[in-house]
Amino acid sequence: MKIAIVTGASRGLGRSFAEQLLDRGYFVYAVSRSGEGPKALDSRSVQADLSQAGAASMLAQNIYPAILERGPDALLLINNAGTIMPTCRIERAELLALEKSFLLNLSAPTILTAAFLKTFQDVDMPKMILNISSGAAIKNYEGWGHYCAGKSGLDRLTQVVAAEQASTAYPTSIYSVYPGVLDTKMQEQIRETTKEDLPAVDRFLDMYTHDELEKPETVAAKILSFFIQYPSSGVYDIREL
Ligand SMILES: NC(=O)c1ccc[n+]([C@@H]2O[C@H](COP(=O)([O-])OP(=O)(O)OC[C@H]3O[C@@H](n4cnc5c(N)ncnc54)[C@H](OP(=O)(O)O)[C@@H]3O)[C@@H](O)[C@H]2O)c1
């Protein structure tokens, strides 16, 4: 059985991943706060708020041993859940909101990755971790200091783990991927932001007006088709594939 764990699977890009993985024959653990994953026999919705300290460790302890027991023959973890909130200059941000951003955007993927590698290290099967990053990892956006830092950290994590896995008996492939600008709730939140809080907001408003946002289902399909071929581990921009 092929098994996938997708965080942020209730809507947007994560929901598209979950639905398309079901179509590809995976059993899917669909993680989100609402627990509103796809309704399918081969899917289990898991409720977790990954912006809470301890939640990612608890999630890993709850589902990984059960997955190991099922004897999967392929495994995929997609660290997709993310937030751009709070959007404002860093000194104006609520401190707890900054902390939650790092817990969701960087801490949770790190913990879920570490526990995944440990639990499945002795199992010889195709194993993959896909970290959904952003162009914000390599571009400064005023108003998104924490988001840029979190995504940058995610890319670095990917590169270090890729190097570590190269010397293991049954390595896991690991990727960071920039999905482009997507027509999801995250973009709705961005369009509601003032120019004072996000000086680049006009760029996103223009893209919306000119119908230039990518459909999440199109991008999910492109990402899955490309990475299912297990290219070399590393950081990729989907627009350049
Ligand atoms: N949209 C873009 O233009 C864009 C561009 C570059 C990169 N990305 C990246 O792509 C990924 C997906 O973004 P999206 O646009 O699909 O976002 P979205 O529409 O806002 O969806 C976010 C998903 O994450 C879940 N989530 C949010 N907070 C959570 C929490 N604390 N704990 C657990 N789950 C949580 C949400 O479900 P619940 O509300 O039910 O928890 C939802 O399923 C993110 O990592 C984002 O940074 C997006």
PDBQT file of the ligand as one rigid body, heavy atoms in Angstrom, charges set to zero:
ROOT
HETATM    1  N1  LIG A 301      -1.091  30.657  -2.360  1.00  0.00    +0.000 N 
HETATM    2  C1  LIG A 301       0.058  31.057  -2.882  1.00  0.00    +0.000 C 
HETATM    3  O1  LIG A 301       0.091  31.932  -3.765  1.00  0.00    +0.000 OA
HETATM    4  C2  LIG A 301       1.335  30.428  -2.422  1.00  0.00    +0.000 A 
HETATM    5  C3  LIG A 301       2.534  30.877  -2.989  1.00  0.00    +0.000 A 
HETATM    6  C4  LIG A 301       3.719  30.293  -2.578  1.00  0.00    +0.000 A 
HETATM    7  C5  LIG A 301       3.716  29.302  -1.626  1.00  0.00    +0.000 A 
HETATM    8  N2  LIG A 301       2.531  28.892  -1.070  1.00  0.00    +0.000 N 
HETATM    9  C6  LIG A 301       2.575  27.846  -0.049  1.00  0.00    +0.000 C 
HETATM   10  O2  LIG A 301       1.700  26.781  -0.419  1.00  0.00    +0.000 OA
HETATM   11  C7  LIG A 301       1.189  26.136   0.744  1.00  0.00    +0.000 C 
HETATM   12  C8  LIG A 301      -0.326  25.996   0.640  1.00  0.00    +0.000 C 
HETATM   13  O3  LIG A 301      -0.880  27.293   0.562  1.00  0.00    +0.000 OA
HETATM   14  P1  LIG A 301      -2.393  27.573   0.124  1.00  0.00    +0.000 P 
HETATM   15  O4  LIG A 301      -2.345  28.766  -0.747  1.00  0.00    +0.000 OA
HETATM   16  O5  LIG A 301      -3.051  26.313  -0.336  1.00  0.00    +0.000 OA
HETATM   17  O6  LIG A 301      -2.977  28.015   1.559  1.00  0.00    +0.000 OA
HETATM   18  P2  LIG A 301      -4.478  28.027   2.128  1.00  0.00    +0.000 P 
HETATM   19  O7  LIG A 301      -5.464  28.061   1.035  1.00  0.00    +0.000 OA
HETATM   20  O8  LIG A 301      -4.490  29.119   3.136  1.00  0.00    +0.000 OA
HETATM   21  O9  LIG A 301      -4.581  26.616   2.860  1.00  0.00    +0.000 OA
HETATM   22  C9  LIG A 301      -3.807  26.369   3.998  1.00  0.00    +0.000 C 
HETATM   23  C10 LIG A 301      -4.071  24.964   4.506  1.00  0.00    +0.000 C 
HETATM   24  O10 LIG A 301      -3.300  24.790   5.718  1.00  0.00    +0.000 OA
HETATM   25  C11 LIG A 301      -4.175  24.455   6.789  1.00  0.00    +0.000 C 
HETATM   26  N3  LIG A 301      -3.685  25.104   8.009  1.00  0.00    +0.000 N 
HETATM   27  C12 LIG A 301      -3.595  26.443   8.239  1.00  0.00    +0.000 A 
HETATM   28  N4  LIG A 301      -3.158  26.668   9.488  1.00  0.00    +0.000 NA
HETATM   29  C13 LIG A 301      -2.970  25.439  10.054  1.00  0.00    +0.000 A 
HETATM   30  C14 LIG A 301      -2.553  25.008  11.331  1.00  0.00    +0.000 A 
HETATM   31  N5  LIG A 301      -2.252  25.896  12.294  1.00  0.00    +0.000 N 
HETATM   32  N6  LIG A 301      -2.456  23.680  11.582  1.00  0.00    +0.000 NA
HETATM   33  C15 LIG A 301      -2.789  22.775  10.623  1.00  0.00    +0.000 A 
HETATM   34  N7  LIG A 301      -3.192  23.132   9.385  1.00  0.00    +0.000 NA
HETATM   35  C16 LIG A 301      -3.289  24.451   9.109  1.00  0.00    +0.000 A 
HETATM   36  C17 LIG A 301      -5.559  24.969   6.372  1.00  0.00    +0.000 C 
HETATM   37  O11 LIG A 301      -6.617  24.209   6.941  1.00  0.00    +0.000 OA
HETATM   38  P3  LIG A 301      -7.409  24.602   8.293  1.00  0.00    +0.000 P 
HETATM   39  O12 LIG A 301      -7.767  26.055   8.186  1.00  0.00    +0.000 OA
HETATM   40  O13 LIG A 301      -8.568  23.668   8.308  1.00  0.00    +0.000 OA
HETATM   41  O14 LIG A 301      -6.432  24.313   9.377  1.00  0.00    +0.000 OA
HETATM   42  C18 LIG A 301      -5.512  24.714   4.869  1.00  0.00    +0.000 C 
HETATM   43  O15 LIG A 301      -5.840  23.355   4.610  1.00  0.00    +0.000 OA
HETATM   44  C19 LIG A 301       1.662  26.973   1.936  1.00  0.00    +0.000 C 
HETATM   45  O16 LIG A 301       2.792  26.380   2.529  1.00  0.00    +0.000 OA
HETATM   46  C20 LIG A 301       2.061  28.302   1.298  1.00  0.00    +0.000 C 
HETATM   47  O17 LIG A 301       3.049  28.970   2.051  1.00  0.00    +0.000 OA
HETATM   48  C21 LIG A 301       1.346  29.418  -1.454  1.00  0.00    +0.000 A 
ENDROOT
TORSDOF 0
